[in-house]
Amino acid sequence: MIVTVIGLLRFGVSLVFGITVSVLFARIEPTRKNRLVTILLCVIFLFVQTTSWWLWGLDLTSKLYPLITHLPLIVIFYFYYKRPLLISAVSMLSGYLCCQAPRWFGFLAGTALGSRLADHIFYIAFVFLAYYFLKRYVAGSVRQLMEKFIFQATT
């Protein structure tokens, strides 16, 4: 039971991490309004994913994930935040890619300790460390690179 509950928590933490990293990379200004919209997006996406999971199961929800999370996030970045389409897409894809390092860390810890619970706990802990590292040391460089190369590609 505890493994299931922590696993669901992991699912939510992963979604929030992916969205917030995507927001960092898309150079969305951290105003009060934008923070509230980001929180609202996290809640809406969690609701949509949970509803999909209840209606169609985890397997189909996993297959629909790009359509119910990634694509809408790109559209929101483009239309609501007025970010260029390429920056919106690359930001979301980069945020998704950043979710893999915590996954590997959790997997290694879970395998070493022989515990699915350890996998979940180490994943969640590493998400917080990864977010700090990405925000402090990586996001600025990623934004500059994206804007430079996307600007060059469109001119």
Phi, psi and chi 1 to 4 in degrees:
 res  aa     phi    psi   chi1   chi2   chi3   chi4
   1 MET       -  -46.1  175.8   68.7  171.5      -
   2 ILE   -64.6  -36.0 -171.0   73.2      -      -
   3 VAL   -63.5  -40.1  174.1      -      -      -
   4 THR   -65.8  -44.7  -57.5      -      -      -
   5 VAL   -63.7  -46.4  170.8      -      -      -
   6 ILE   -66.1  -34.8  -60.8  -65.4      -      -
   7 GLY   -63.2  -40.9      -      -      -      -
   8 LEU   -67.0  -38.7  -69.4  172.6      -      -
   9 LEU   -61.8  -41.5  178.3   63.5      -      -
  10 ARG   -59.3  -42.7  171.9 -170.6  176.2  147.8
  11 PHE   -58.0  -46.3 -174.6   73.9      -      -
  12 GLY   -67.4  -42.6      -      -      -      -
  13 VAL   -62.8  -39.4  166.9      -      -      -
  14 SER   -62.0  -44.1  178.4      -      -      -
  15 LEU   -62.4  -48.1  174.5   79.4      -      -
  16 VAL   -62.4  -42.7  171.1      -      -      -
  17 PHE   -59.6  -49.1  175.0   71.9      -      -
  18 GLY   -60.3  -43.2      -      -      -      -
  19 ILE   -66.9  -46.1  -70.2  173.9      -      -
  20 THR   -68.1  -35.6   55.1      -      -      -
  21 VAL   -67.9  -40.1  169.3      -      -      -
  22 SER   -61.1  -40.5  -63.0      -      -      -
  23 VAL   -62.9  -42.7  165.4      -      -      -
  24 LEU   -59.7  -47.4  -76.7  175.2      -      -
  25 PHE   -69.4  -29.0  -70.3  165.9      -      -
  26 ALA   -79.1   -2.4      -      -      -      -
  27 ARG    57.8   49.6 -171.9  173.5 -104.4  161.0
  28 ILE   -89.1  122.2  -66.3  170.1      -      -
  29 GLU   -58.7  135.7  -66.0  -60.9  -40.8      -
  30 PRO   -82.3   54.6   29.3  -33.1      -      -
  31 THR   -76.7  166.4   63.3      -      -      -
  32 ARG   -58.5  -45.1 -175.2  174.6 -167.7  -87.5
  33 LYS   -61.2  -45.6  179.0 -177.2  173.7 -171.2
  34 ASN   -66.5  -35.3  -72.6  -14.8      -      -
  35 ARG   -64.7  -42.4  -74.8 -175.0 -179.2  129.4
  36 LEU   -64.2  -41.3  -70.5  173.3      -      -
  37 VAL   -63.7  -40.3  169.6      -      -      -
  38 THR   -62.9  -43.2  -59.1      -      -      -
  39 ILE   -61.9  -44.1  -69.3  167.3      -      -
  40 LEU   -61.7  -41.9 -178.4   62.3      -      -
  41 LEU   -59.8  -43.8  -73.2  173.6      -      -
  42 CYS   -59.8  -44.8  -69.2      -      -      -
  43 VAL   -64.0  -45.5  170.1      -      -      -
  44 ILE   -62.1  -46.8  -69.9  168.8      -      -
  45 PHE   -65.0  -38.2  -78.2  122.9      -      -
  46 LEU   -62.3  -41.5  -77.9  170.2      -      -
  47 PHE   -63.6  -46.5  176.2   76.0      -      -
  48 VAL   -61.5  -44.8  168.6      -      -      -
  49 GLN   -67.2  -40.2  -70.5  177.3   13.1      -
  50 THR   -64.8  -42.8  -58.3      -      -      -
  51 THR   -62.3  -44.6  -58.0      -      -      -
  52 SER   -60.7  -41.3  175.1      -      -      -
  53 TRP   -63.0  -44.1 -179.9   53.0      -      -
  54 TRP   -67.1  -40.1  -77.4  -21.2      -      -
  55 LEU   -76.6  -43.3  -68.6  174.4      -      -
  56 TRP  -119.9   -3.9  -59.4  -53.7      -      -
  57 GLY    90.3  166.3      -      -      -      -
  58 LEU   -68.0  -38.9 -175.7   58.6      -      -
  59 ASP   -62.1  -50.3 -173.5   49.1      -      -
  60 LEU   -67.8  -37.8 -175.5   55.5      -      -
  61 THR   -60.8  -40.4  -61.2      -      -      -
  62 SER   -62.5  -38.6  -63.9      -      -      -
  63 LYS   -71.9  -32.1  -68.9  174.9 -176.6  171.9
  64 LEU   -83.4   -8.0  -68.7  173.8      -      -
  65 TYR   -48.7  -46.6 -160.5   84.5      -      -
  66 PRO   -60.5  -33.9  -24.0   33.7      -      -
  67 LEU   -80.0  -30.5  -65.8  175.3      -      -
  68 ILE   -98.2   -7.7   63.1  176.5      -      -
  69 THR  -130.1  -59.7  -56.4      -      -      -
  70 HIS   -64.7  -53.0  -62.2  149.8      -      -
  71 LEU   -60.8  -47.5 -173.3   59.6      -      -
  72 PRO   -60.5  -35.0  -24.5   33.2      -      -
  73 LEU   -64.9  -42.3 -164.2   58.5      -      -
  74 ILE   -60.4  -45.0  -67.7  169.1      -      -
  75 VAL   -62.9  -41.8  169.8      -      -      -
  76 ILE   -64.6  -44.0  -69.7  165.0      -      -
  77 PHE   -60.1  -40.8  -75.4   -0.1      -      -
  78 TYR   -72.1  -51.5  179.7   70.5      -      -
  79 PHE   -85.2  -42.7  -74.6  108.7      -      -
  80 TYR   -81.1  -50.6 -179.7   76.9      -      -
  81 TYR   -86.7   -6.8  -70.5  114.8      -      -
  82 LYS    61.7   36.1  -51.5  -71.3 -170.2 -129.0
  83 ARG   -88.2  145.9  -58.6  -56.3  -64.1  143.1
  84 PRO   -56.3  149.5  -24.4   33.9      -      -
  85 LEU   -57.9  -43.5 -173.1   57.6      -      -
  86 LEU   -65.3  -40.3  -77.9  173.4      -      -
  87 ILE   -66.0  -39.8  -73.6 -179.9      -      -
  88 SER   -60.2  -47.1  -61.4      -      -      -
  89 ALA   -68.4  -46.4      -      -      -      -
  90 VAL   -65.8  -37.5  171.4      -      -      -
  91 SER   -62.1  -46.2  -63.6      -      -      -
  92 MET   -65.2  -44.8 -173.3  -75.3  -53.8      -
  93 LEU   -64.3  -37.5  -69.0  168.6      -      -
  94 SER   -67.5  -40.5  -61.5      -      -      -
  95 GLY   -61.3  -41.7      -      -      -      -
  96 TYR   -62.1  -44.4  174.0   74.2      -      -
  97 LEU   -61.3  -37.7 -177.9   61.1      -      -
  98 CYS   -65.9  -18.5  -71.1      -      -      -
  99 CYS   -72.3  -15.0  -69.2      -      -      -
 100 GLN   -75.9  -36.3  -60.3  -47.1  -55.4      -
 101 ALA   -61.1  -47.8      -      -      -      -
 102 PRO   -61.1  -33.6  -24.4   33.2      -      -
 103 ARG   -63.6  -43.8  176.5 -172.4 -113.4  177.3
 104 TRP   -64.5  -43.0  -61.5  -26.7      -      -
 105 PHE   -61.5  -45.7 -166.2   82.6      -      -
 106 GLY   -63.0  -42.8      -      -      -      -
 107 PHE   -60.1  -46.3  170.8   76.7      -      -
 108 LEU   -63.5  -44.1  -70.3  173.4      -      -
 109 ALA   -65.0  -42.8      -      -      -      -
 110 GLY   -63.5  -39.1      -      -      -      -
 111 THR   -69.1  -44.6  -59.4      -      -      -
 112 ALA   -63.0  -37.3      -      -      -      -
 113 LEU   -94.5   -5.8  -62.4  172.4      -      -
 114 GLY    63.6   39.1      -      -      -      -
 115 SER  -144.5  127.5  165.6      -      -      -
 116 ARG   -68.2  -34.6 -174.2   74.1  179.4  143.2
 117 LEU   -62.5  -42.1 -178.8   60.9      -      -
 118 ALA   -62.0  -39.8      -      -      -      -
 119 ASP   -55.7  -50.9 -178.9  -17.6      -      -
 120 HIS   -62.8  -46.1  -64.8  -36.1      -      -
 121 ILE   -65.5  -45.0  -69.7  170.4      -      -
 122 PHE   -67.2  -36.0  -82.7   84.9      -      -
 123 TYR   -59.2  -51.6  174.7   89.1      -      -
 124 ILE   -61.0  -44.7  -68.1  167.9      -      -
 125 ALA   -61.9  -42.5      -      -      -      -
 126 PHE   -69.3  -28.7 -165.9   76.4      -      -
 127 VAL   -58.0  -44.6  158.2      -      -      -
 128 PHE   -65.2  -42.1  -71.0  100.0      -      -
 129 LEU   -65.0  -42.6  -68.7  171.3      -      -
 130 ALA   -63.9  -42.2      -      -      -      -
 131 TYR   -62.0  -44.5 -178.9   77.6      -      -
 132 TYR   -59.0  -48.5  172.0   78.5      -      -
 133 PHE   -61.3  -46.5  176.0   79.0      -      -
 134 LEU   -63.9  -43.7  -69.9  167.1      -      -
 135 LYS   -66.6  -42.7 -175.4  175.3 -178.7  178.5
 136 ARG   -78.0  -40.9  176.3  144.8 -179.0  145.4
 137 TYR  -114.9  -18.5  -60.7  107.2      -      -
 138 VAL  -114.1  -41.8  177.8      -      -      -
 139 ALA   -55.3  -43.9      -      -      -      -
 140 GLY   -59.7  -44.7      -      -      -      -
 141 SER   -66.9  -41.2  -61.2      -      -      -
 142 VAL   -62.1  -44.7  168.7      -      -      -
 143 ARG   -61.1  -45.0  -71.0 -171.1  -59.3 -112.4
 144 GLN   -62.3  -44.3  -71.9  175.3   -7.2      -
 145 LEU   -62.9  -45.6  -75.5  170.3      -      -
 146 MET   -61.8  -47.6  -82.2 -164.8  -59.0      -
 147 GLU   -66.2  -38.2  -66.6 -158.0    6.9      -
 148 LYS   -65.4  -50.8  178.7 -179.6  179.1 -176.9
 149 PHE   -71.8  -35.9  -73.1  112.2      -      -
 150 ILE   -70.7  -37.7  -70.9  172.8      -      -
 151 PHE   -63.0  -43.8  176.1   74.2      -      -
 152 GLN   -65.6  -36.3  -73.3  178.4  -10.1      -
 153 ALA   -70.6  -26.8      -      -      -      -
 154 THR   -94.4   -5.6   59.0      -      -      -
 155 THR  -104.9      -   57.5      -      -      -
